[in-house]
Amino acid sequence: MTSPHDVILRPVITEKSMQQMAQGKYTFVVSRRATKPEIRRAVEELFDVEVEKVNTMTVRGKTRRLGRFSGRRPDWKKAVVTLKEGQRIRKFFDELG
């Protein structure tokens, strides 16, 4: 993982993630191979903030059907990044929450 843009793919925009933003927790879809230290460095570099902790989880892809054919969406990795007290990510989260 060389670039922070290779680690952090996009934000997760859900009702729960929007509520967690008030507590300084931001949720991102990250590369499946990304580690917690890589995610920490990428967030600190991209958004110029200090990260307190990073929690990650692998989300299983859902099973989908098209007629009689069954398939699966790919698994993906989610990271919940907690910022230090008084820190905020302003780039695109200000318009959302």
PLY file of the C-alpha trace (Angstrom):
ply
format ascii 1.0
element vertex 97
property float x
property float y
property float z
element edge 96
property int vertex1
property int vertex2
end_header
0.00 0.00 0.00
1.76 3.10 -1.18
-0.85 5.80 -1.58
-3.45 6.74 1.06
-6.01 6.68 -1.75
-5.25 2.97 -2.25
-6.01 2.31 1.43
-9.13 4.47 1.96
-11.63 3.78 -0.81
-14.75 5.73 0.23
-16.77 6.74 3.30
-19.66 4.64 4.58
-22.81 6.79 4.53
-25.43 5.14 6.74
-27.70 6.32 9.53
-25.48 4.67 12.14
-22.24 6.13 10.75
-23.79 9.61 10.66
-24.74 9.32 14.35
-21.21 8.18 15.23
-19.73 11.27 13.58
-20.95 13.34 16.54
-18.72 11.18 18.77
-15.68 11.68 16.52
-15.95 8.26 14.82
-15.71 8.12 11.02
-16.42 4.99 8.97
-14.64 4.11 5.72
-14.53 1.27 3.21
-10.86 0.30 3.05
-8.75 -2.12 1.05
-9.10 -5.72 2.23
-5.31 -5.96 2.61
-4.96 -2.73 4.62
-3.73 -3.01 8.20
-4.66 -0.77 11.14
-1.34 1.15 11.06
-1.74 1.76 7.31
-5.31 3.00 7.82
-4.15 5.30 10.64
-1.38 6.81 8.48
-3.71 7.23 5.49
-6.39 9.08 7.50
-3.82 11.30 9.20
-2.20 12.15 5.86
-5.40 12.69 3.85
-7.39 14.68 6.40
-4.64 16.25 8.57
-6.05 14.93 11.87
-4.79 12.84 14.79
-6.22 9.32 15.10
-6.84 7.83 18.54
-7.77 4.29 17.45
-8.83 2.21 14.46
-11.35 -0.65 14.59
-11.69 -2.88 11.52
-14.10 -5.58 10.46
-14.60 -7.70 7.36
-18.18 -7.55 6.10
-19.44 -10.63 4.28
-20.87 -10.09 0.82
-24.58 -10.70 0.41
-26.01 -13.52 -1.67
-27.91 -12.22 -4.69
-30.06 -14.01 -7.24
-30.88 -13.33 -10.84
-33.63 -15.74 -11.84
-32.47 -19.21 -10.93
-28.81 -18.23 -10.76
-27.30 -17.41 -7.40
-24.19 -15.33 -6.83
-22.42 -13.39 -4.12
-21.27 -9.84 -3.77
-17.63 -9.56 -2.72
-16.58 -9.31 0.92
-15.29 -5.88 1.97
-13.44 -4.34 4.87
-14.80 -1.53 7.01
-12.77 0.70 9.34
-14.18 2.85 12.14
-11.61 5.56 12.89
-11.85 7.39 16.23
-10.21 10.81 16.26
-8.60 12.47 19.25
-10.69 14.93 21.29
-11.46 18.15 19.43
-10.50 16.80 15.97
-12.89 16.74 13.00
-12.70 15.71 9.36
-14.00 18.67 7.41
-13.51 17.76 3.74
-16.77 16.10 2.77
-18.35 15.25 6.12
-19.37 18.85 6.91
-22.05 18.82 4.20
-23.37 15.42 5.34
-23.76 15.77 9.09
0 1
1 2
2 3
3 4
4 5
5 6
6 7
7 8
8 9
9 10
10 11
11 12
12 13
13 14
14 15
15 16
16 17
17 18
18 19
19 20
20 21
21 22
22 23
23 24
24 25
25 26
26 27
27 28
28 29
29 30
30 31
31 32
32 33
33 34
34 35
35 36
36 37
37 38
38 39
39 40
40 41
41 42
42 43
43 44
44 45
45 46
46 47
47 48
48 49
49 50
50 51
51 52
52 53
53 54
54 55
55 56
56 57
57 58
58 59
59 60
60 61
61 62
62 63
63 64
64 65
65 66
66 67
67 68
68 69
69 70
70 71
71 72
72 73
73 74
74 75
75 76
76 77
77 78
78 79
79 80
80 81
81 82
82 83
83 84
84 85
85 86
86 87
87 88
88 89
89 90
90 91
91 92
92 93
93 94
94 95
95 96
